[in-house]
């Protein structure tokens, strides 16, 4: 079955119904089919209209959601800044707000040894 667009299908049905209407006297046995196709066409157009409206509403809801998320991120950043200002960046109390305190840096010190091979300082530096 070939894939046709909604517009192609509706156009075909409308042309078929126009021809059936023009030759109504020649096709009395198919009158019930014409009436049913007319009803199906009307329902299909209504459903398509509702579907398009719902797509628009869904897009609008997505835009509204993104706007709220953007506003929420800004407000959360302000609140976090205020909490850090009040308690300090290193305060363990920040954990109660779901924030990580700034921890002191751990500095690793290199043990410097002697560059000369066989030097007594070299063995003492690596022994530690």
Order of alpha helices (4+ residues) and beta strands (2+ residues): alpha-alpha-alpha
